[in-house]
Amino acid sequence: MWQLEQPLTDEVSLYLHLVVGSGGAALVDGGLPGSAAAVDALMAAAGIADSDLRFLLNTHAHHDHIGTFAALRSRTGASVVAAGGAVRWIEDLDVNLHEFALHRPDIIPDTPALRAELAPTYGQACPVDVTVTEGSTVRLGDATVLEAFELPGHVRAELGWLERSSRTLILGDIVTGIDWSFFHGHLLPTRFRHSLRKLRAMTAEEHVDLVCMSHHCRRGPDEFVALLAEVERYLDRVTDVIEGRLDATPRSLTEIWRHTCAVMGRVEEFRGLAMVEAHLREAVAAGRARSVGGDLYIAVASSDPSPSTRREDL
């Protein structure tokens, strides 16, 4: 198991992971297009030639996890493996860009400046060779087996990979960054919470020894469970701030998003907007809020104000 840290900004690091077995190697996620040199350095450190790289395993289809896949697939012949729900974003980067960052041009305009900012983070589209679901396995020799686990929440389709011989869990972004200057974001709040609980249970049931993540330094099992608790408290806080803004006066999505960013000290940008909108959709579906036309929302009075009850009704 090999790991390399690539700083993306002063506050955000990206960790790349290479798993090596007697029958070849698998790269878990491909970073950004600018991660090519880091991937090559990781392979060189592990003594892996292009012909040894058999699989490019994806956790999810955000741009900082797929950026080198097309070039590596072409150069090495490695197979791209992803969740079915991630295929569209990996194979069509225009769809990826629009649904990820340009989904609400009425609120965050699709400007040349925004496109110029995002352009270097998008590489080439890449075919997906194999789609997998919960329990699918990738074998790298007799002893080295990676098993896929479905972990939706940050996005709709995300996988974690458990290497059983070393009891190492490799994750993408399901354990989100919680103290950055911008919201890392999540699109399915309730399923995000369920995935965090699933990870806590897995850590014990699978006797996990080490957890490697894309944006957190690696942790032992006790440290990882403590981190999961921190992320759950952060999710509670996000929920309380968003739904706490709702009352009998119609509030717009834009107002609630800006309020949430201000209260939590985050920059106003597209990830946070998508996250706030997701929370409001779930609040409406659960009967805690009501849409009163367009992007306007009001609170719905509840006979049980318990936060834990509110969050478990989906």
C-alpha positions in Angstrom: 0.0 0.0 0.0 1.6 3.2 -1.2 0.4 6.8 -0.5 1.6 10.2 -1.8 0.4 13.6 -0.7 -0.2 16.3 -3.3 -1.0 19.8 -1.8 -3.7 21.4 -3.9 -4.0 24.6 -1.9 -2.7 25.9 1.4 -5.6 24.2 3.2 -6.4 21.2 1.0 -4.2 18.2 0.4 -5.0 15.3 -2.0 -3.7 11.8 -1.1 -3.1 9.4 -3.9 -3.2 5.6 -3.2 -1.6 2.7 -5.0 -2.2 -0.9 -4.0 0.3 -3.5 -5.1 -0.2 -7.2 -5.2 1.6 -10.2 -6.7 -0.6 -10.0 -9.8 -0.3 -6.3 -10.5 -1.3 -2.9 -9.1 -4.4 -0.7 -8.8 -4.5 3.1 -8.5 -7.4 4.3 -6.4 -8.5 7.6 -8.0 -6.5 9.7 -10.4 -6.3 13.1 -9.0 -6.5 16.2 -11.2 -5.0 16.5 -14.7 -2.0 18.2 -12.9 -1.5 15.1 -10.7 0.2 13.1 -13.6 3.7 13.7 -12.2 2.6 12.7 -8.7 1.1 9.5 -10.0 4.3 8.7 -11.9 6.3 9.4 -8.7 4.1 7.1 -6.7 4.4 4.3 -9.3 8.2 4.8 -9.4 8.5 4.7 -5.6 6.5 1.4 -5.6 8.6 0.0 -8.4 5.6 -0.3 -10.7 6.0 -0.2 -14.5 3.2 0.8 -16.8 2.6 -2.9 -17.6 2.0 -3.7 -13.9 -0.9 -1.2 -13.6 -4.0 -3.3 -14.1 -6.8 -1.2 -12.6 -7.8 2.5 -12.2 -10.3 2.3 -9.3 -12.6 5.2 -8.8 -14.3 6.3 -5.6 -16.5 9.0 -7.2 -16.5 11.2 -10.3 -15.5 14.6 -9.0 -12.8 16.2 -11.2 -10.0 15.8 -8.6 -10.5 12.0 -8.6 -10.5 11.3 -12.4 -8.1 13.8 -13.9 -5.4 11.3 -15.0 -7.6 8.4 -15.9 -7.8 8.9 -19.7 -4.0 9.3 -20.1 -3.2 6.4 -17.8 -5.7 4.1 -19.5 -4.3 5.0 -22.9 -0.7 4.6 -21.7 -0.9 1.5 -19.6 -4.0 -0.4 -20.8 -5.4 -0.4 -17.2 -9.1 -0.9 -16.8 -11.2 1.9 -15.3 -13.5 0.6 -12.6 -16.3 2.8 -11.2 -19.8 2.7 -9.7 -22.6 2.7 -12.3 -23.8 6.1 -11.1 -20.4 7.7 -11.7 -20.1 6.7 -15.4 -21.9 9.6 -16.9 -19.6 12.2 -15.2 -16.4 10.3 -16.1 -17.4 9.8 -19.7 -18.9 13.3 -20.4 -17.0 16.1 -18.8 -19.4 18.8 -20.1 -22.2 17.1 -18.2 -19.9 16.8 -15.2 -19.0 20.5 -15.2 -22.6 21.7 -15.7 -24.1 19.4 -13.0 -21.3 20.0 -10.5 -20.5 23.7 -10.8 -22.9 25.4 -13.2 -26.2 23.8 -12.0 -27.8 27.1 -10.9 -26.7 29.9 -13.3 -29.6 32.0 -12.1 -27.8 32.2 -8.7 -24.1 31.7 -9.6 -23.7 33.0 -13.1 -21.9 30.9 -15.7 -19.2 33.4 -16.4 -15.9 33.2 -18.4 -14.1 33.9 -15.1 -15.7 30.9 -13.4 -15.0 28.7 -16.4 -11.4 29.8 -16.5 -11.0 29.0 -12.9 -12.4 25.5 -13.4 -10.8 24.6 -16.8 -7.4 23.5 -15.4 -9.1 21.0 -13.1 -10.8 19.1 -16.0 -8.8 16.8 -18.2 -10.1 14.4 -20.8 -13.2 12.3 -20.8 -12.5 8.6 -20.2 -14.4 5.4 -21.0 -15.4 3.3 -18.0 -14.5 -0.4 -18.6 -16.2 -2.1 -15.6 -19.0 -1.0 -13.3 -19.3 -2.4 -9.8 -21.6 -2.5 -6.9 -21.5 -3.3 -3.2 -19.5 -6.5 -2.7 -17.7 -6.5 -6.1 -14.0 -7.5 -5.8 -10.8 -6.7 -7.7 -8.0 -9.3 -7.3 -4.3 -8.3 -7.5 -2.9 -11.8 -7.0 -3.8 -14.5 -4.5 -3.6 -12.5 -1.3 -4.5 -8.9 -2.4 -8.2 -8.4 -2.8 -10.1 -5.1 -2.9 -13.8 -5.1 -2.1 -16.2 -2.3 -3.0 -18.6 -0.7 -0.6 -21.3 1.8 -1.5 -21.0 5.0 0.4 -23.4 7.6 -1.0 -23.9 11.0 0.6 -21.2 13.4 -0.5 -22.4 12.5 -4.0 -25.0 10.0 -5.2 -22.6 7.3 -6.2 -19.4 6.7 -4.2 -17.4 3.7 -3.4 -15.0 2.8 -0.7 -12.4 0.0 -1.2 -11.4 -2.4 1.5 -8.1 -4.3 1.0 -8.7 -7.4 3.1 -5.2 -8.9 3.6 -3.9 -5.6 5.2 -7.4 -4.6 6.5 -6.9 -1.2 4.9 -9.9 0.9 4.0 -9.4 3.4 1.1 -11.9 6.2 0.9 -12.6 9.1 -1.4 -14.6 12.1 -0.1 -17.3 10.4 2.0 -15.5 11.7 5.1 -15.7 15.3 3.9 -13.4 18.2 4.8 -15.1 20.1 7.6 -12.9 23.1 8.4 -12.0 24.5 5.0 -12.8 28.1 3.8 -15.5 26.6 1.5 -18.1 23.9 2.0 -16.8 20.5 0.7 -20.5 19.7 0.3 -22.8 16.8 0.3 -25.8 16.1 -2.0 -27.7 13.5 0.1 -27.6 14.6 3.8 -29.5 11.6 5.3 -27.6 9.1 3.2 -24.4 10.9 4.2 -25.2 10.3 7.8 -26.0 6.6 7.2 -22.7 6.2 5.3 -20.8 7.6 8.3 -22.6 5.1 10.6 -21.8 2.3 8.1 -18.1 3.2 8.2 -18.2 3.2 12.0 -19.7 -0.3 12.0 -17.3 -1.5 9.2 -14.3 -0.4 11.2 -15.2 -2.7 14.0 -16.8 -5.6 12.1 -14.0 -5.8 9.4 -11.2 -5.2 12.0 -9.9 -2.3 10.0 -6.3 -1.5 10.9 -5.8 1.6 8.7 -8.0 4.1 6.9 -6.6 6.1 4.0 -8.7 9.0 2.7 -8.4 11.5 -0.2 -8.4 14.7 1.9 -7.5 13.6 5.5 -4.2 12.1 6.7 -4.4 8.3 7.3 -5.8 7.2 10.6 -5.8 4.1 12.8 -9.3 2.7 13.8 -9.7 4.7 17.0 -8.6 8.0 15.4 -10.9 7.3 12.4 -14.0 6.7 14.6 -13.2 10.0 16.4 -13.0 11.7 13.0 -16.4 10.2 12.0 -17.9 11.7 15.2 -16.5 15.1 14.3 -18.0 14.9 10.8 -21.4 13.9 12.3 -21.3 16.9 14.6 -20.5 19.1 11.6 -23.5 17.7 9.7 -25.7 18.4 12.8 -24.4 22.0 12.7 -25.1 22.4 9.0 -28.6 21.0 9.4 -29.4 23.3 12.3 -28.1 26.4 10.6 -30.0 25.7 7.4 -33.3 24.6 8.9 -33.0 27.2 11.7 -33.3 29.9 9.2 -36.8 28.7 8.2 -39.9 30.2 9.9 -43.3 31.4 8.7 -41.8 34.0 6.4 -40.9 32.7 3.0 -37.1 32.5 2.6 -35.3 32.1 -0.7 -32.7 29.5 -1.5 -30.2 32.3 -2.1 -30.9 33.9 1.2 -30.6 30.6 3.1 -27.4 29.8 1.3 -25.8 33.1 2.0 -27.0 33.0 5.6 -25.4 29.5 6.1 -22.1 30.7 4.6 -22.1 33.7 6.8 -22.9 31.9 10.0 -20.4 29.1 9.3 -17.7 31.4 7.9 -17.6 29.8 4.4 -17.1 31.4 1.0 -20.2 31.6 -1.1 -19.7 29.1 -4.0 -21.3 26.3 -5.9 -20.6 23.4 -3.6 -22.2 25.1 -0.7 -25.2 26.1 -2.8 -25.8 22.5 -3.9 -25.5 21.4 -0.3 -28.0 23.9 1.0 -30.4 23.1 -1.8 -30.1 19.3 -0.9 -30.9 20.0 2.7 -34.0 22.0 1.8 -35.2 19.3 -0.6 -34.9 16.7 2.2 -36.6 19.0 4.7 -39.5 19.4 2.3 -39.7 15.6 1.6 -39.7 14.9 5.4 -42.5 17.5 6.1 -40.2 19.8 8.1 -40.4 22.5 5.4 -42.7 23.5 2.6 -41.9 25.0 -0.8 -44.2 28.0 -1.4 -43.3 28.6 -5.1 -40.0 28.9 -6.9 -37.1 28.8 -4.5 -39.1 30.0 -1.5 -39.4 27.9 1.7 -41.2 28.1 5.0 -41.0 26.0 8.1 -43.6 23.5 9.0 -44.4 23.3 12.7 -43.6 20.0 14.3 -45.0 18.4 17.5 -41.6 16.9 18.2 -38.8 19.4 18.1 -36.1 16.8 18.8 -33.2 17.3 16.4 -32.4 13.5 16.4 -36.0 12.7 15.4 -35.9 15.4 12.7 -32.8 13.9 11.1 -34.0 10.3 11.1 -37.3 10.6 9.3 -36.0 9.9 5.8 
